[in-house]
Amino acid sequence: MSIQAFTGMTIFLAILAFVCLYRAYVGPTAADRVVSINVISTKVTVLIAVISVVTEQNAFIDVALIYAMMGFIATISVSKYIEKGKLY
């Protein structure tokens, strides 16, 4: 793929991340906020992977995987806290 296609995907994902950020700010329920933050985390992971492909540096893939795991753990923790009121 060409650099222009990757640039277009990056811009599109960034715009969608800001739409999710708006939903996280306005969201009427806590569940809406958690889901939108999870979507933002996923989009950032994909953006890091795209940057890895464009710059041809494989170390960014490791960063993307760690970021995805941290986002998943944070989503599970916040969801459990919302449901039960405690984390244990």
N, C-alpha and C positions, 0 to 999 in steps of 0.2 A: 504494500500500500504506500501511497505517497504521504509526504509530510503534511500536505494540505488536508488530506482526509483525517489524519490524526489530530490536526489542529481544530478542525471542525467538530470532531467528536469531543474533544476537550472542552471547547466553548459550550457545546450543547449540554454536556454533563454538568458543567459549572452553573449554567442557568437553571437546570433542574434542581441542583443542590440548593440554590437560593430559593426556589419555590418550596422545597421541603423545609428550609429554614423558616420561611413565613408560616408554614403549617405548624412547625414546632412552637413558634411564638404565639400564634392565635389559637391553636388547637383547643377545642372546648373541653376535652377530657385528657387525663394523664396518659391514657393508652394511645391517643393520637400523637401526643408529643414523643412518646417512646418509639413508636413506629417511624415517625419522621426522622428522628435522630438516627435510628438504625439505617434508614435509607440513605441518609447523608454519609454515614460511615461506609456503606457499601460503595457509594459513588466515589468517595475519596480513595478507596482501595483500587477501584478501576482506574482512576486518574493516575495513581502511582504506577500501576502496571503499564499504562499507555506511555508514561514518561520513561519507564524502563525500556520499552521497545524503541522509542524514538532516540534515546541517548545510547542505546545498546550497552547498558550497564545492568548486569544480572543481579547485582546487590539490591537494587530497588525491588525486585520480586520478593526477596526475603523481608524487606520492610513492609511490603503490601500484605504479606501473609501474617506477620505479627500484628499489624494494624487491624486486619480482619478478625483475628482471634480476640484482640482486646475489645473491639466493638461488639462481638458476640457475647463475651463474658459480661460486659457492661449492660447490654440489653437484657440478658437473663437475670442479672442481679436487680436491676431496677424493676423489671416485671414482677419478680418474686417479692420485692419490697412493697410494690403497689398492691399485690394480691393479699399478702399475709401480714404486712406491717412490720416484718422483721426479716433478716437475711439468713437466719439459721433454722 
